[in-house]
Amino acid sequence: MAIVNMCNFSADIKDIFLQRNGIAIINDLMDSKDEEILMNALRLVMTLIASKKGETNMIGRQLAEDSDNKIIKRLIGLIKQGPEINYCHFSNQVLFMSISLLRAFIQHSTSTKSLFMNDKHDLKYTKPIKDVLLDYMHPQKIWQITPNIEEAILSLMT
């Protein structure tokens, strides 16, 4: 959490973190089964890609496209699995942050949009991400998500 706070206040800290193998650290943290560690990793990514109004931020593109889009693929996996991730139970906050980050990454990298649009079902996940998001919005299931998640899904899909 301390690195998140430091990155909030200094662009130099962001650059140093990324130059010192920061993306590999984020990739490792994103695979955590501990919700607190995962949430801090998601906050760190959000902090790194945040930019001031009118500024362009190449960090978002770098994070999205590095290591064969590993961060984007992990976000898609988190959304597809929902709060019930293999032997874990994450709060809806993980789902909300994952959807919000995916939307932010679409603005930074065209490869993110391609991964999102071309996502198919596979052995691990029975549905593509678009279907999973639409299922969350189904009238019979909408009570399971918060208004913030609903808004994040609508924002991502538009």
BAMI-671235 format. One record per residue: residue number from 0; y negated, x, z of N, C-alpha, C in turn. Coordinates in pm, whole numbers, padded with zeros to 5 digits. Layout:
N
+--------+--------+--------+--------+--------+--------+--------+--------+--------+--------+
: tormar :   n.c2 :   n.c1 :   n.c3 :  ca.c2 :  ca.c1 :  ca.c3 :   c.c2 :   c.c1 :   c.c3 :
+--------+--------+--------+--------+--------+--------+--------+--------+--------+--------+
:    NUM :      Y :      X :      Z :      Y :      X :      Z :      Y :      X :      Z :
...
+--------+--------+--------+--------+--------+--------+--------+--------+--------+--------+
//
This chain:
158
+--------+--------+--------+--------+--------+--------+--------+--------+--------+--------+
: tormar :   n.c2 :   n.c1 :   n.c3 :  ca.c2 :  ca.c1 :  ca.c3 :   c.c2 :   c.c1 :   c.c3 :
+--------+--------+--------+--------+--------+--------+--------+--------+--------+--------+
:      0 :  00119 :  00082 :  00000 :  00000 :  00000 :  00000 : -00126 :  00086 :  00000 :
:      1 : -00118 :  00204 :  00058 : -00235 :  00292 :  00064 : -00278 :  00335 : -00074 :
:      2 : -00182 :  00364 : -00163 : -00219 :  00407 : -00298 : -00287 :  00292 : -00373 :
:      3 : -00247 :  00168 : -00345 : -00312 :  00052 : -00408 : -00458 :  00048 : -00366 :
:      4 : -00483 :  00065 : -00238 : -00621 :  00064 : -00189 : -00703 :  00178 : -00247 :
:      5 : -00644 :  00297 : -00256 : -00718 :  00411 : -00312 : -00749 :  00388 : -00460 :
:      6 : -00655 :  00333 : -00534 : -00676 :  00308 : -00677 : -00782 :  00201 : -00700 :
:      7 : -00798 :  00110 : -00605 : -00901 :  00007 : -00617 : -01041 :  00067 : -00617 :
:      8 : -01058 :  00179 : -00550 : -01192 :  00234 : -00533 : -01225 :  00353 : -00620 :
:      9 : -01128 :  00406 : -00694 : -01158 :  00525 : -00771 : -01073 :  00533 : -00898 :
:     10 : -01141 :  00543 : -01011 : -01070 :  00562 : -01138 : -01004 :  00699 : -01142 :
:     11 : -01063 :  00796 : -01071 : -01004 :  00930 : -01068 : -00867 :  00929 : -01001 :
:     12 : -00853 :  00851 : -00894 : -00724 :  00841 : -00825 : -00620 :  00781 : -00919 :
:     13 : -00660 :  00680 : -00997 : -00569 :  00621 : -01095 : -00518 :  00728 : -01192 :
:     14 : -00611 :  00806 : -01245 : -00574 :  00910 : -01341 : -00482 :  01014 : -01279 :
:     15 : -00515 :  01058 : -01160 : -00432 :  01158 : -01092 : -00292 :  01103 : -01067 :
:     16 : -00284 :  00979 : -01020 : -00155 :  00918 : -00993 : -00070 :  00913 : -01119 :
:     17 : -00130 :  00874 : -01230 : -00054 :  00863 : -01355 : -00015 :  01001 : -01410 :
:     18 : -00102 :  01099 : -01390 : -00070 :  01235 : -01437 :  00040 :  01298 : -01355 :
:     19 :  00056 :  01257 : -01232 :  00156 :  01314 : -01140 :  00283 :  01229 : -01135 :
:     20 :  00330 :  01187 : -01250 :  00456 :  01115 : -01260 :  00450 :  00975 : -01199 :
:     21 :  00334 :  00913 : -01202 :  00316 :  00781 : -01142 :  00396 :  00672 : -01208 :
:     22 :  00412 :  00679 : -01342 :  00486 :  00574 : -01412 :  00633 :  00575 : -01370 :
:     23 :  00690 :  00693 : -01354 :  00830 :  00703 : -01310 :  00846 :  00646 : -01169 :
:     24 :  00747 :  00672 : -01084 :  00751 :  00618 : -00948 :  00746 :  00465 : -00952 :
:     25 :  00657 :  00411 : -01035 :  00646 :  00265 : -01048 :  00777 :  00206 : -01100 :
:     26 :  00837 :  00272 : -01200 :  00965 :  00224 : -01254 :  01071 :  00216 : -01145 :
:     27 :  01075 :  00317 : -01060 :  01172 :  00316 : -00950 :  01142 :  00206 : -00849 :
:     28 :  01016 :  00188 : -00815 :  00978 :  00086 : -00718 :  01003 : -00055 : -00771 :
:     29 :  00991 : -00074 : -00901 :  01011 : -00206 : -00961 :  01157 : -00252 : -00951 :
:     30 :  01249 : -00159 : -00931 :  01390 : -00194 : -00918 :  01432 : -00222 : -00774 :
:     31 :  01336 : -00220 : -00683 :  01367 : -00239 : -00541 :  01418 : -00380 : -00513 :
:     32 :  01506 : -00391 : -00418 :  01556 : -00521 : -00370 :  01481 : -00566 : -00246 :
:     33 :  01388 : -00484 : -00198 :  01306 : -00517 : -00082 :  01178 : -00584 : -00132 :
:     34 :  01154 : -00705 : -00088 :  01040 : -00781 : -00139 :  00906 : -00713 : -00112 :
:     35 :  00891 : -00654 :  00005 :  00764 : -00589 :  00037 :  00737 : -00471 : -00056 :
:     36 :  00838 : -00392 : -00083 :  00822 : -00278 : -00175 :  00792 : -00329 : -00316 :
:     37 :  00865 : -00431 : -00359 :  00843 : -00487 : -00492 :  00702 : -00544 : -00505 :
:     38 :  00657 : -00616 : -00406 :  00521 : -00674 : -00410 :  00415 : -00564 : -00415 :
:     39 :  00435 : -00457 : -00338 :  00339 : -00346 : -00343 :  00342 : -00278 : -00480 :
:     40 :  00459 : -00267 : -00542 :  00467 : -00210 : -00676 :  00394 : -00299 : -00777 :
:     41 :  00412 : -00430 : -00765 :  00343 : -00523 : -00854 :  00191 : -00517 : -00832 :
:     42 :  00149 : -00507 : -00706 :  00005 : -00493 : -00677 : -00050 : -00363 : -00734 :
:     43 :  00029 : -00256 : -00724 : -00014 : -00127 : -00778 : -00033 : -00136 : -00928 :
:     44 :  00061 : -00198 : -00997 :  00048 : -00213 : -01142 : -00075 : -00296 : -01175 :
:     45 : -00096 : -00405 : -01103 : -00213 : -00490 : -01126 : -00343 : -00411 : -01104 :
:     46 : -00345 : -00330 : -01001 : -00463 : -00248 : -00972 : -00486 : -00145 : -01082 :
:     47 : -00380 : -00084 : -01130 : -00394 :  00018 : -01233 : -00445 : -00038 : -01365 :
:     48 : -00403 : -00158 : -01401 : -00445 : -00211 : -01531 : -00576 : -00289 : -01523 :
:     49 : -00624 : -00314 : -01402 : -00751 : -00386 : -01387 : -00865 : -00299 : -01440 :
:     50 : -00958 : -00365 : -01509 : -01074 : -00292 : -01559 : -01199 : -00376 : -01536 :
:     51 : -01310 : -00307 : -01530 : -01437 : -00375 : -01510 : -01474 : -00448 : -01639 :
:     52 : -01554 : -00549 : -01627 : -01594 : -00628 : -01742 : -01658 : -00537 : -01847 :
:     53 : -01615 : -00550 : -01970 : -01672 : -00471 : -02079 : -01604 : -00337 : -02102 :
:     54 : -01521 : -00293 : -02009 : -01451 : -00166 : -02024 : -01315 : -00190 : -02088 :
:     55 : -01274 : -00094 : -02169 : -01137 : -00100 : -02219 : -01051 : -00012 : -02130 :
:     56 : -00929 : -00054 : -02110 : -00840 :  00016 : -02020 : -00713 :  00054 : -02093 :
:     57 : -00696 :  00182 : -02119 : -00578 :  00230 : -02190 : -00458 :  00243 : -02096 :
:     58 : -00481 :  00234 : -01967 : -00371 :  00246 : -01871 : -00273 :  00131 : -01890 :
:     59 : -00324 :  00011 : -01918 : -00237 : -00104 : -01940 : -00143 : -00082 : -02056 :
:     60 : -00195 : -00029 : -02165 : -00110 : -00001 : -02281 : -00008 :  00108 : -02248 :
:     61 : -00053 :  00211 : -02179 :  00035 :  00321 : -02142 :  00150 :  00271 : -02054 :
:     62 :  00119 :  00190 : -01953 :  00223 :  00136 : -01865 :  00318 :  00043 : -01941 :
:     63 :  00262 : -00039 : -02030 :  00344 : -00136 : -02103 :  00442 : -00068 : -02198 :
:     64 :  00398 :  00039 : -02262 :  00480 :  00097 : -02367 :  00560 :  00219 : -02324 :
:     65 :  00540 :  00267 : -02203 :  00610 :  00386 : -02158 :  00756 :  00354 : -02123 :
:     66 :  00842 :  00452 : -02138 :  00984 :  00441 : -02102 :  01052 :  00321 : -02167 :
:     67 :  01027 :  00304 : -02297 :  01089 :  00195 : -02373 :  01057 :  00059 : -02310 :
:     68 :  00933 :  00040 : -02273 :  00884 : -00087 : -02218 :  00958 : -00130 : -02091 :
:     69 :  00996 : -00035 : -02008 :  01078 : -00066 : -01890 :  01008 : -00162 : -01793 :
:     70 :  00880 : -00144 : -01771 :  00808 : -00231 : -01677 :  00805 : -00374 : -01731 :
:     71 :  00779 : -00390 : -01861 :  00774 : -00523 : -01920 :  00911 : -00590 : -01913 :
:     72 :  01015 : -00514 : -01944 :  01151 : -00569 : -01937 :  01187 : -00610 : -01795 :
:     73 :  01141 : -00534 : -01697 :  01167 : -00569 : -01557 :  01092 : -00696 : -01517 :
:     74 :  00967 : -00710 : -01564 :  00891 : -00832 : -01535 :  00960 : -00953 : -01596 :
:     75 :  01007 : -00941 : -01719 :  01079 : -01050 : -01783 :  01204 : -01083 : -01704 :
:     76 :  01275 : -00981 : -01657 :  01394 : -01003 : -01575 :  01363 : -01073 : -01445 :
:     77 :  01254 : -01033 : -01380 :  01215 : -01098 : -01254 :  01183 : -01246 : -01277 :
:     78 :  01117 : -01276 : -01387 :  01082 : -01415 : -01417 :  01208 : -01496 : -01447 :
:     79 :  01297 : -01437 : -01525 :  01420 : -01508 : -01561 :  01508 : -01534 : -01439 :
:     80 :  01514 : -01440 : -01349 :  01598 : -01458 : -01231 :  01534 : -01550 : -01129 :
:     81 :  01403 : -01557 : -01130 :  01334 : -01641 : -01032 :  01348 : -01584 : -00892 :
:     82 :  01330 : -01667 : -00792 :  01337 : -01616 : -00655 :  01478 : -01573 : -00612 :
:     83 :  01580 : -01620 : -00680 :  01718 : -01587 : -00644 :  01766 : -01467 : -00725 :
:     84 :  01729 : -01348 : -00685 :  01768 : -01226 : -00755 :  01889 : -01168 : -00683 :
:     85 :  01988 : -01124 : -00759 :  02114 : -01070 : -00707 :  02108 : -01029 : -00561 :
:     86 :  02166 : -01110 : -00477 :  02179 : -01083 : -00333 :  02045 : -01070 : -00262 :
:     87 :  01941 : -01124 : -00319 :  01808 : -01121 : -00257 :  01748 : -01260 : -00265 :
:     88 :  01650 : -01284 : -00183 :  01572 : -01407 : -00196 :  01426 : -01367 : -00184 :
:     89 :  01357 : -01369 : -00298 :  01216 : -01334 : -00300 :  01132 : -01461 : -00293 :
:     90 :  01013 : -01446 : -00241 :  00922 : -01559 : -00234 :  00867 : -01590 : -00374 :
:     91 :  00800 : -01703 : -00384 :  00738 : -01741 : -00511 :  00625 : -01646 : -00549 :
:     92 :  00579 : -01567 : -00453 :  00471 : -01473 : -00482 :  00516 : -01367 : -00583 :
:     93 :  00642 : -01325 : -00577 :  00695 : -01228 : -00674 :  00693 : -01290 : -00814 :
:     94 :  00734 : -01416 : -00822 :  00733 : -01487 : -00950 :  00591 : -01499 : -01003 :
:     95 :  00498 : -01537 : -00917 :  00357 : -01550 : -00958 :  00301 : -01418 : -01009 :
:     96 :  00322 : -01311 : -00934 :  00271 : -01180 : -00975 :  00335 : -01134 : -01106 :
:     97 :  00463 : -01159 : -01125 :  00533 : -01118 : -01247 :  00476 : -01191 : -01369 :
:     98 :  00454 : -01322 : -01355 :  00397 : -01399 : -01466 :  00254 : -01352 : -01495 :
:     99 :  00176 : -01330 : -01390 :  00037 : -01285 : -01408 :  00032 : -01148 : -01475 :
:    100 :  00119 : -01058 : -01433 :  00122 : -00925 : -01494 :  00166 : -00931 : -01639 :
:    101 :  00263 : -01012 : -01669 :  00308 : -01025 : -01808 :  00194 : -01073 : -01896 :
:    102 :  00118 : -01169 : -01846 :  00002 : -01218 : -01921 : -00101 : -01107 : -01940 :
:    103 : -00126 : -01030 : -01837 : -00222 : -00920 : -01847 : -00176 : -00815 : -01946 :
:    104 : -00047 : -00784 : -01945 :  00005 : -00683 : -02036 : -00001 : -00729 : -02182 :
:    105 :  00011 : -00859 : -02206 : -00001 : -00910 : -02343 : -00138 : -00878 : -02400 :
:    106 : -00239 : -00875 : -02315 : -00374 : -00841 : -02360 : -00390 : -00693 : -02389 :
:    107 : -00304 : -00610 : -02332 : -00315 : -00465 : -02348 : -00226 : -00409 : -02459 :
:    108 : -00117 : -00476 : -02490 : -00019 : -00417 : -02580 :  00048 : -00523 : -02667 :
:    109 :  00051 : -00498 : -02796 :  00118 : -00592 : -02887 :  00270 : -00587 : -02869 :
:    110 :  00323 : -00476 : -02822 :  00468 : -00469 : -02802 :  00512 : -00564 : -02690 :
:    111 :  00426 : -00590 : -02594 :  00458 : -00686 : -02487 :  00475 : -00826 : -02546 :
:    112 :  00383 : -00862 : -02633 :  00391 : -00994 : -02696 :  00518 : -01004 : -02781 :
:    113 :  00553 : -00898 : -02850 :  00675 : -00897 : -02931 :  00799 : -00913 : -02844 :
:    114 :  00805 : -00840 : -02732 :  00918 : -00854 : -02641 :  00929 : -00997 : -02587 :
:    115 :  00816 : -01054 : -02553 :  00813 : -01191 : -02501 :  00862 : -01291 : -02606 :
:    116 :  00808 : -01281 : -02726 :  00841 : -01377 : -02831 :  00984 : -01360 : -02884 :
:    117 :  01033 : -01237 : -02885 :  01166 : -01210 : -02942 :  01277 : -01210 : -02838 :
:    118 :  01244 : -01241 : -02715 :  01345 : -01241 : -02610 :  01452 : -01345 : -02638 :
:    119 :  01576 : -01304 : -02622 :  01690 : -01392 : -02646 :  01774 : -01398 : -02519 :
:    120 :  01867 : -01491 : -02515 :  01960 : -01495 : -02403 :  02062 : -01383 : -02423 :
:    121 :  02119 : -01338 : -02315 :  02221 : -01234 : -02321 :  02325 : -01263 : -02212 :
:    122 :  02411 : -01168 : -02189 :  02517 : -01189 : -02089 :  02463 : -01210 : -01949 :
:    123 :  02355 : -01138 : -01916 :  02300 : -01145 : -01781 :  02217 : -01271 : -01760 :
:    124 :  02139 : -01308 : -01861 :  02050 : -01424 : -01851 :  02089 : -01525 : -01959 :
:    125 :  02107 : -01648 : -01920 :  02156 : -01748 : -02014 :  02048 : -01807 : -02103 :
:    126 :  01921 : -01784 : -02070 :  01812 : -01843 : -02149 :  01707 : -01738 : -02180 :
:    127 :  01638 : -01755 : -02294 :  01522 : -01669 : -02321 :  01408 : -01704 : -02225 :
:    128 :  01315 : -01612 : -02211 :  01208 : -01629 : -02112 :  01124 : -01753 : -02139 :
:    129 :  01097 : -01785 : -02265 :  01016 : -01904 : -02295 :  01083 : -02030 : -02239 :
:    130 :  01215 : -02039 : -02254 :  01287 : -02156 : -02201 :  01285 : -02159 : -02049 :
:    131 :  01296 : -02042 : -01987 :  01291 : -02035 : -01841 :  01155 : -02085 : -01790 :
:    132 :  01049 : -02040 : -01854 :  00915 : -02083 : -01812 :  00897 : -02233 : -01833 :
:    133 :  00945 : -02284 : -01945 :  00935 : -02428 : -01969 :  01019 : -02508 : -01869 :
:    134 :  01133 : -02453 : -01829 :  01215 : -02519 : -01727 :  01141 : -02532 : -01594 :
:    135 :  01064 : -02430 : -01558 :  00986 : -02439 : -01434 :  00888 : -02556 : -01439 :
:    136 :  00841 : -02589 : -01560 :  00741 : -02695 : -01577 :  00805 : -02834 : -01594 :
:    137 :  00937 : -02839 : -01599 :  01007 : -02967 : -01615 :  00976 : -03056 : -01495 :
:    138 :  00952 : -03186 : -01521 :  00916 : -03276 : -01410 :  01013 : -03277 : -01293 :
:    139 :  01141 : -03255 : -01319 :  01238 : -03256 : -01209 :  01237 : -03127 : -01129 :
:    140 :  01178 : -03021 : -01184 :  01179 : -02892 : -01115 :  01041 : -02846 : -01071 :
:    141 :  00938 : -02916 : -01112 :  00802 : -02868 : -01086 :  00771 : -02858 : -00937 :
:    142 :  00839 : -02935 : -00854 :  00816 : -02930 : -00711 :  00857 : -02796 : -00650 :
:    143 :  00939 : -02718 : -00722 :  00987 : -02589 : -00671 :  00883 : -02478 : -00683 :
:    144 :  00780 : -02502 : -00764 :  00679 : -02396 : -00783 :  00546 : -02440 : -00725 :
:    145 :  00462 : -02341 : -00700 :  00329 : -02369 : -00644 :  00232 : -02399 : -00758 :
:    146 :  00117 : -02459 : -00726 :  00015 : -02482 : -00829 : -00030 : -02351 : -00895 :
:    147 : -00032 : -02241 : -00819 : -00071 : -02112 : -00878 :  00028 : -02067 : -00984 :
:    148 :  00156 : -02085 : -00958 :  00258 : -02047 : -01057 :  00246 : -02137 : -01179 :
:    149 :  00224 : -02265 : -01156 :  00206 : -02359 : -01267 :  00089 : -02315 : -01355 :
:    150 : -00023 : -02281 : -01294 : -00140 : -02235 : -01370 : -00112 : -02104 : -01442 :
:    151 : -00038 : -02014 : -01378 : -00005 : -01886 : -01442 :  00084 : -01907 : -01564 :
:    152 :  00179 : -01999 : -01555 :  00267 : -02029 : -01669 :  00185 : -02090 : -01782 :
:    153 :  00100 : -02186 : -01750 :  00017 : -02248 : -01853 : -00075 : -02144 : -01918 :
:    154 : -00129 : -02056 : -01840 : -00216 : -01952 : -01892 : -00138 : -01855 : -01983 :
:    155 : -00018 : -01821 : -01945 :  00064 : -01731 : -02025 :  00105 : -01795 : -02158 :
:    156 :  00137 : -01922 : -02153 :  00187 : -01991 : -02273 :  00076 : -02030 : -02370 :
:    157 : -00050 : -02022 : -02328 : -00159 : -02058 : -02420 : -00229 : -01939 : -02475 :
+--------+--------+--------+--------+--------+--------+--------+--------+--------+--------+
//
